[in-house]
Structures are given as C-alpha cells and as structure tokens.
Amino acid sequence: MTVLTNSSSVPQLNRCLGLIQVTTQAIAVVGPTITAVINIPQVYLSSGNSSWLTYLIACLCILLVSQVLITFARQEAGTAGLATYVLQGLGVTFARLTGWLLLLAYGGFGILLLAMASQSFAILMGMAGPKLPLWFFVVVLGGLIWWLVSRDVRVSNGMMLVLESVSIIIIFWLCSVILFHHSIKFDLSEFQLTSATGNQVRSGLMIAFLSFVGFESAATLGRESLHPLKDIPKALRIATLLPGALFLVWAYVLGLGFKAAPSNILNSASPLVSLGDFLQIPTAAMVISFSASVCFLSASLGVFSALARVGLSLGKEKILPPFSTKIHPAFHTPVGSLTLGLGICILGTLVLLAMGLKPDDINDVCGTFGTLALLLVYGLVSISLLRDHYRRGILSRSILILGSVTILLLATATIAFLSGLNQGDLLNTVLIFFVLIVLGIGIIARQGADRS
C-alpha cells in the first residue's frame, strides 16, 4: 500500500493550508445554508416547535462520530481521508473499500449539488429575464468548478470561504427580520423540554443528523495542510460545533416564523422564500435564491475537492485508471482525478435530467446514495478504532465506550434510514448502491490477487 500509508511516494501536493482553510473545506461540504433552505423546514414539518431539540440531539450524536475521527487524525494524515484511519485497524483491503465508499459518497453529493445549483442559478437568472435550460447551467457550472478546483488549492478554498460567509450572513439577515417583525413574538417557552414529545423529536432526527454529513472531508487535506496532525483534528471539531450552533439558532428563529405563517408554507417549493413573502420582504425571493445558489456552489467546490483527493489515492492503488494520478504541473492539484470524477458527475446529472427527474428528485436519490455510503464509512472507522487500540494493547475504557456507543448509534441510524425508504426510486437507489459496492469489492479483490 502506498498512498494510504502516507509514504514518500505520494504525489507532491502544495503543503500550504492553515487551520482556517482546512476548516473551510469541511464546513463548505456540510453546507450550513443548504440546511437552512432545505432541511430545517423539513425538520420543522416533522418536529414542530421541538426542531431546536432535534438538532441539539443530532449535534451531540455527530460529536461522538467526530471524536472517533479526531482520535485517528492526531496520528495519521493523507489524501485518502477516512480510509487512512481504517487502514490502521482493519488493514489494506478495508481501507481500499473505505476509499471506494468515499468516492461513491462524494460522487453522489456531487451530482446532487450540480442539479440543485443549476436549479438555483436558473431561478435566479429567470428573475433577471432570460430563461435557460438546466443542462446549460450544469455544463457551465461544471466548467467553473473544474477551473476553480484545479487552480492552486488556496484559490478554491478562498472562494468557498467567501461564498459560505455571504450565504450565512443572508440567513442571519432573514432571522433578524423574523425576530423584529411585528407579528412574531419571541417565545422562550419552546425551550422547555415539556413542550417536546418523543415522537416529534424522533421523526425529524434523521434529517437533522444528515445535515452534518461531509464534515469529515477535512481529512482529505492531510498532504496540503501545514500542520495536519494539529489542524485537521481542530477542523473536524469546529466543523461540527459551528454548524451545530448555527442550526440550533436557525431552527429556533425560523421556527418562530413558520409558527406565525400559514401552515401550507412548509409544503411550498421553497419554504424560506414563501416565508419571506409572508413577512412582506420585497427582495426575499431574490436574496434567498442568491444565498442558496452561492451555498450550492461553495459546497460543490468542497465536495469535488475532496472527491479529487480520494480519487488520487485510489488511482495510486490502481483502483482507478492511471489518468487519475495526474497532478497539475503548475498548481500541484489532482487534476486527473478531478477531471474524471467531475466529468462522470456532469454526465450523470445530465442523464438523470434527461430521464425526467427534477433537481428535487435528484436531491432525494443522490442524497440517499451519498448518506448511506458515509454512514458505512463512519461505522468502519469506529470499528477500526476499537481493533487498532485492542491490537496495540491500549484499549482504554473511554475508547471502548466511545467506539461501542458510536457503532450502536450508527447502526441504529442506518436501520432507521433504510426503514424510512418507502418509495420505489429510493429503494432502487439502494439496490444500485450495493451493486456498486460489489463492483468495488471485485476491483479491490482483483488488485489484491494481482499484487500477491
């Protein structure tokens, strides 16, 4: 094994990123504003006034997962992300499988984000006048993403920081309008736990939990971070705590707005835009659409940046074609794996649109795909933590409890996630997902046989 063990044969990427840049990568993939625009209205529809509590529990759960990753991140760093951690406890084969799962996850999220970003920019452009087909925006945004991510890593990272900051500011602006609106009363009674029921919290918990997926992408920057063993653990922690704090505030404040507005707003195509119209904000539609557009673009940069680095690692392992190991001669970015991965995602998005799926349908299908892959990856890392510490004779009670509770939590979340899929398209997505896993296992097994 070469890349996954971080040997000197790893292609030389620019080691130039500080803590802020590494953290930006993780937060961009989480996409806080995407949660405000899409997930929080769904959670409120399920959990009602208990939305803030639902997000609090989800944040505590994801903190357990992040602590497992942080335990490894203090010792190992590379471009393969969490596959590097799995290598320590479960060996080469499971590390390669984890890399394959990460590739499927980021590929699924990449298609999702291309579709949603194209829809958002199409809506925004339509407000200005010309109406262009979605495929046009998929191709143009795909080209823009390739250009930015293939540049010096600091360029794409800086763009993520700017775009995400702007979109977060816009959501806070909407929250301030809600708090000072004459028809809305600031109500602290909702913080009383007696106002929440178990069924309300449980029904929205899965959506809230899924709002955090992607925070682990900071681990793919191990070869470009100036101080990876120090900064990546901090980035993983910040990328759960900061979005968690934002989600708690937004869930409560936006909940006040939804509570005062007509109930049918939550079933509209864009609940936040409808809420803005209810509050009689003349620029709500344009501002919120702009916020969603830049956040989708920011998240796309983060996802394809992570996908390119995982693809580079798998290319060095000969799981992907040799072209995926190509490094940009001037910018020292993994341009080969980026071109391959982004090209497949653009083609996949265009095919799904041609099949008649709307961006919201693609969001459901590919979100299911990517989330399932990451749940399995988190589980493999948790198992690896226990086995690694046991093998080295340092399995403490705290690590045993941390690993066991996290595995139980992830198993419960995965079962709940699968049991909630009752639509044909989503069930077909799960079937395709497992077929691709089998394909990956076959490729990995063949490579193992060739090397032996």
N, C-alpha and C positions, 0 to 999 in steps of 0.2 A: 504494500500500500504506500502511495507516495503523497498525494495531496492531503488526504485525510489525516495523515500523521504529521503534517506541517514540516516536512523535510525541506532541505535546501533546494530541492528540485522544483519547488513551487514557482511558477512564473512570477517575475518581479513586478508587482503592482506598486503604485505610489503609496508609501507609508507617510501620510500627510494629514490624517484626520484627527481632530481633537475630540473631547467629550461632547461638545455641542453638536458637532457634525454627526457623530455616531448615534447620538440620541435622536437627532432629527430623522435619520433613516427609519428608526423603529416607530416613532410617532407618526411619520408620514404614512407608513403601511397600515397602522391602526386606523388612521383617518378619522380624527375626532368629529369633524364637521359632518362626515358621512353618517355617523351615528346620530347626530342631532337631526339631520334631514330625513333619515330613513328609519333607523332603529328605535329611537326614543318614542316617536308616535306609535310604532307597533307595540312597544312595551307598555305604553300608557293604555292602549286599547285593551291589553290583556290584564295589566296590573292596576290600572286606575291610579288613585292617589298614592298607592304604595310603590310607584315607579322608583322613587329615590332609594327605598329599602331594597328593591330588587337589584339595583345597580351596586349598592353597598355590598350585598352578599356576593355578587359576581366579581367585584373587585377583590374581595378577600380570597375568593377561590383562585383567581388568576395570580394573586400574590404568592400562593403556595407553589404554583407551577413555576413562577419566575424565580423563586428561591432555589428550586431544584436546578434550574439552568445556571443561576449565579454560582452555585457550588462548583460546577464544572468550569464556568467562564473565568474563574480565578486561577485556573490551572492550564487551560488549553485555549488556543485561538487559531482560526484559519478561515479559509473561504467557503468551507463546506457547511457552515452554520452548525446546526444541532447534530449533524452526522458526526462531527468531530467528537462530540460528547458521548454518543452511542458507541463509538469505536472503543472508548476506554473500558467499558464494562461488558459489551456484548460482541466485540470483535469486528473483523473486516466485513463479513457478509451482511450483518445487520446495519453496519454503518453505511454500506452502499445502498441497502434498501431504504434507509432513512433519507439519504440523498435523493433517491428516486421519488420518495413520497413528498419531499420538499419541492422537487421540480413539478410534480403534479399540483401541489397546493398553489404555488406561485403562478403556475400556468393558468389554473382555474381562476384565480383572482385577477390575473392579467386580462383575460377575456372579459370577465365581469366589468372591470374598470374601463376597458376600451368601449364597451357597449354603453355604460352609464355616462361616461364622459362625453361620448358622441351625442347622446340624447340631450345632455345638459347644454352643450355648446350649440346644438341645433335649436333648442328652445330659445337660448339667449340670442342667437343670430336672427331667429324668426321675429323677436321683439323689435329688432332694428330694421327689419324689412325683408331681405331675401330669405327664402326657404330652400334649403339644400337637402338632398337625401342623406340618410345616416351613413351610408357606405363612404360618402365623401369625407365625413368627419373622422371615420375610423382610419382611413388611409392617411389623411393629413396629420391627425394626432399621433398615429403610429410613427410617421416620419419624424415628427417633432420630438417624440420620446426617444427614438433611436439617436437623434442628433445630440440631445442633451445628455443622455446616459453614457454615450460613447466618448464624450468630452472628458476632460480632467474631472475626477470624481468630486472635486470641490465645487465644480460648476453645477452639477445636478443636485448636489447636497444643498448648496446655497439657494437654488431655485425652490427646492422642497421647503426650506425654512421660510422663505418669503411667502410662498403660496399658502402654506398652512397657517402662518401667522395672520395673514389677511382674512382667511376664511373664519378663523376662530374669533377675530375681532368683530366680524359681521354677526356671528351668532350671539356674542355678548351684547352687541347693539340691539338685536331683537329682544333679548332678555330684559334689557333696560327699559325698552318701550313697554314691555308687558308689565314690569313692576310699577311703572309710573302711570299706567293707563287708568283712567278714572273709573272704569267698570270692573277692575280687578282688585281684589283685596288680598293683602299679604297675610297668609294664614299659617300660623305656627302649629296649629292643631294637627296638621298632617304628619308632623314629626313624632306624634305619639304612636307607639307601637300597637296600641289597642285599636287603632283605626285600620290596621292592615290585617288581612286574613291570609292563612297559609296558601289557599288556592290561588289568590291573587298574585302573591309573590312567586309561587312556583310556575304559574302559567307564562310569565314573562321572563323567567330566569334564563332560559336557554338563549333567547335573543340578546339579553344583556351580556351573557357570557361570551357570545360570539362577537360582540363589539370590540373585544380586546385582541382578537387573533391577529397575528402579524407582528406583535411586539418583539418576537424572537429574531426578527430579521437583522437586528444589530449584530448578531453573532456572525453574519457573513462578511463583516468588515474587519476580521481579525488580522488580515495582511495589509490593511490600509490604515489602521489605527496607530497612532504614535505610541500609545500605552495601552495595548489591548487587554492585558490581564487586570488592569485597573479601571479603564474607561468602559469596557463592554459590560462588566457587572453593574456599574453605576447606571449605564444607559438602560439596561434591562429593568432595573428598579424604577427609574424615572419614567420609563415608557409604560409602566403600569399605574404608578401613583398619579402622575399628571393627568393622563386621560381619565383615570378614575375620579379624580376631583372634579374635572370638567363635567363628566357625565352626571355626577351627583347634583351639581348646581343646575345644570341644564334640565335634568329630569324633573327637578322640583319646580323651577321657574316656568319652563314650557308647560308643565302640568297645570300650573295656575291658569295659563292662557287657554289650554284645552278644556279645563273645567268650566271656564266662563263662556266659551264659544259653543255654538251648536254641535251636537254630537256627530252629525254627519261629516264634519270637517276631517275627522280621523280616517274616514273612508275615501277621501278625495285622492286624486293622483299625486298631489303634493301638499300634505297637511300643513307644512310651515308656510307655504305661500297662501293657502286658504286662511290660516290664522292671521297672517299679515293683512289680508283683505278685510277680515272681520274687525281688526283693530284700526282699520281705515288708514293704513300706511300706504301712501300713493306709490312709493317706489319699492314696495315689498317684493313683488314678483321678480323684478329685475335684479335687485340686490341679493336676494336669497338664491336665485338661479345662478348668479355670478359666483356666489360663495360655494355652491355645490360644484360648479364647473371647475374652479381652481383647486378645490379639495380633491376631486376625482383625478385631476391632472397630477397633483402632488403625490397622491397615493400610487398612481401609475408609475411615476418615476421611482418611488421606493420599491415597489414590487418587482419591476423589471431590473432594477439594480441588484436586488437580492437574487432573482432568477438567474441573472448572468453569472454571478459568482458561484452559485451552486452548480450551474451548468459547466463552468470552467473546471470545477473539481471532478465532476462526473466524466468530463472529457479526458482528463488526465488518467482516470481509472478505466478508460476505453469503454465506458457505458454509453457514451455519446460519440458521434463521429469525430475524427481528429480536428476538423474545422473548428469545433467548439473550444479548442485550446488556444486559438489565435488571440494574441494581445496587440492592441493598437500601438504601432511603433512610436507615435508621438505622445499620446496621452496615457499609455500604460493601463488601459482599461480592457476588460474581457470582451472585446468587440465581436469575436467569433460566436461565443455562446449567446450574446445579446442578440445578434442578427438572427441566429437560428431560432431562439425562443420567441422573440418578438414577432418574427415572420410567421411562425406557426400560430401564435395567438391572434394576429391580424387575420390570417386566413380562417381560423376557427370562428372568429367573431362574424366575419362576412358570411360564412356558411350558415351559421345559426340565424342570422338576419334573413338570409335568402330562404330559409326553411319556414319563415313566418313568425319566428319568435320575436317578441318585443323585448327591449332592453330590460324591463322589469322581470320578464320571464327568464332571461339570461342571468339576471342577478340571482334569482332563486336557484336555478340549476347549477350554475358555476359556484355560487356561494356554498351550496351543499357539497359540491365536489371538493373545494378547497378546504372547507372547515373539517370535513371528515378526515382528510389527509393530515391536517395539523393536529387533530385530536390523537391520531395514532402515533404521530411523531412525539408529541408530549409524553405519551404513555411509554414509548420505547426509551426516552431519555430518563424517565423516572425509574424504570426497571434497571437501566444501566447504572444509575446512581447506587442502587442497593447492591447490585452484583459487584461493582467496582470496589466499593468500600468493604464488602464481605471478603472479596478475593485478597485485598491488601491487609485484612485483619484490623481495620479501623472503623468497623461499623458501630457507630455510637447509637445510643437510644434516640437522640434527637434526629439523626439521619434516618433511622428506621421508621420513626413516626412520620417524618416529613415525606419520605418516599412512599410509605404504605398508604397514608391518607390521600396523597396526590393521585396515586394509581386508582384507589377506590373512587375518588371524585371523578377522574377522567372516564373510568368505566361506566359510572352512573350517567355522566353527561353524554357519552357516546350512545348508550342504550336509549336514553331519553330522546336524543337527536334522531336516531333511526326510527324509533317508535312513533315519532311525530310526523314522519313522511308518509302521507296517505294519498298522494297524488301520483298518477301514472308516470309523468315526466320525471319527477324527482326519484321515484323508485328505479326507473330506467337509468338515471344518472348514477345511482349507487351501483347498479349492475355493471355499467361501463367502467366505473372507478375500480371495481375489483378485477375486471378483465385486464385493465392497465397495470394493476399491481402484479397479476400473474405474468404479464408480459415482462415487467421489470425483473421479476424473480428469475424468469427464463434467461434474460440477458446477463444477469449477475451470475447465475449458475454456469452459463457458458464461459464467461470470462474467468471464473474460478477454475473451471476444468482446463481451459487453455493454459493458464499460468502454472497449474500443477503438472 
